[in-house]
Amino acid sequence: MASPIPIICFDYGGSYIKDGADIKWISGEDQIHTLVMKKSVEEVTYSELVECICRKIKANGDGMVKISYFPLVLYSNKPSYIWSDEDVLGYLMQVNHDKCRSVLHVEISSDMDDTYGGLPLSGDGETDESYVGLSDGEDTDTEEDETDEDESEEDETEQDGDEQDGTNHDHEMDGMVTLYTAEQHENFELHENLEHGYEGTEVGMEVEAAREGVEATTVVEEEWDDGLDLVKGQEFRTKTAMQVLVQRGAHKNGFEYDTLKSDTGRFVARCRGAKEGCKWYLRVVKLKNSDLWTVRTYVKSHTCSVVTTSTLRNGRRGTPQVVASVLGEEYPGRYDTPRSSDLISMVTRKVGVKVSYATAWRGKRLAANEVRGTPEESFSMIHSYMHMLKLKNPDSVSYVEVDAAKRFKYLFFAFGASIEGFVAMRKVIIVDGTHLKHVYGGVLLVATAQDPDRHHYPIAFGVVDGEKDESWTWFMNKLRSVISDVDGLVFLSDRNASLIKSIREVFPTAAHGYCVWHLSQNVKGHVFNNRDVCAIKFRECAYAYTVAEFDVLYDAFSRKYPSAAEYLEKSVEVGKWARCYFEGDRYNVDTTNAAESINGVLREARKYFMLPMIDVIIKKMAEWFNPLQNFFISLSQTTIHHIFQRNRHQIDLNL
């Protein structure tokens, strides 16, 4: 949750007096001034606070501003002065139980030899651009001018074929410069008025000595490496890969950079401390007649100060690309990675930046795309994939349907081995659909059968946009191209209206039954008590082998659950669910569990895009059938003949 907007009250024109061991503030006005900063607590800076106070009191530009307050602590009898952004944050975080803060005391001192430092006033009420230590964003206009100037210089340099380091040395700051640290601000102050009023005096000599000391410390800067370990001529597969490397290096090693140029042919960046003399610079360009990017200019040394998360106004935020790169290192080649909520702490620990849940989720998707490919890649390669599938699996059948705009619409595929082996299976086909869980959605359709030992035998798969009349009819027509409408063929499904219609139109001679389990769940919804018992009693009626047995069971069911019986009589034909009245031979197949089981096996795969999901289907088929194939290949002809003769009667029944 964002911090509330701070409201600050201050008193101006008073002074401190000493009363025994205590120090008291004597107000010089009859009113208290109020400021609404219109920013969160963490974003308010010292220079902004001084600027707002000066505008409020209409200061004329003479003197130095000193801000103090009495801290909300026990036995607080001494004022605390505010000199920096950290002091401002400390003041704003101090609130009592009523969410109130201490009143600020504002003094404007004209004594240049005063003990405390501070910010000078400017005539127009704005802070001077030349101060050292201004936070990011306070000198935006100056930075934009410099960026435009640097970009024009870069263009001219590239036309001449020369390299440059992106640093602008010609820009000079006008006016006064105030340099101080926590130790220095009590010892000296630099102000432009000193050059006019104290030249040749003892005070002026002390100021000159102080200036020389400051200049010495700013000129001698310790160089440090950016940690990227780039080399001139190094190549990257994509521009994004290069940008992620630079982003991670900046986050991990503590430096900030500005992007001067970023387009389809080049990427140019320089350190954000270039105005203070930092030479770090990077220029990467795209090679001609290639998709590769190469490093052309690289200055790896920094002379600026190291940036940390606590020194940035809004904190350092990661990007989805950074999250994806972390996952690529921790889980190389893996699609199943930690949850997005767990990735937040992982990225903070590895790179040192914060990411939101949404950023972590997008990064997880990017990492998955690196492993499995994007949805667009899957759809664009589906024709080639099906061609290779038929090439490696003889007699396999596949169909791909596209719309008028050449976009993917339907897919059907059946393996040659499954088509050939169906002649030995029970002629009961279970069909069902399950929803896909990726960004484009869709429905996976499955047609499966059972062998004489009640093992699942997948026949065909399809991918459509939904369980609609058009999609189910298309799938059934393609299924008929591999499984003809032979005598004794039976379909079993749920009561999806589009599915029922397509079976009736495409397989008119086939018998069609409903899943007893799904129907029992519908039936128990029409009673108010003992619903589970009602579902069990209904299934007992459906499993009855003879009409006499069914009549007894159903008569008892109707008396005990009249509302459920009324629902059945009005909405479902008894021949669609009662075994004794069913027209065809269902064997022991009364539910769609076979198709539901295959959907369960593909639970995780349904989250994948098109081609990765098909990879999983092929892998499962190979795991189920290849060991049996290898076993029978290893048998002798005599053993195979013996097995055939022993099971010939059952095979003849199925045929």
PyMOL commands that set and color helices and strands:
alter all, ss='L'
color gray80, all
select helices_A, chain A and resi 41-43+46-57+85-92+140-160+194-197+202-219+239-253+274-276+309-311+320-330+340-351+357-372+375-380+382-392+416-424+469-480+497-506+516-526+531-542+547-560+562-571+574-576+579-581+593-601+605-607+610-634+637-646+648-654
alter helices_A, ss='H'
color red, helices_A
select strands_A, chain A and resi 7-12+15-19+22-26+33-36+64-69+80-82+104-109+119-120+224-225+235-236+257-262+266-271+281-286+293-299+301-302+397-402+408-414+428-435+443-450+456-464+490-493+511-514
alter strands_A, ss='S'
color yellow, strands_A
deselect
rebuild
show_as cartoon
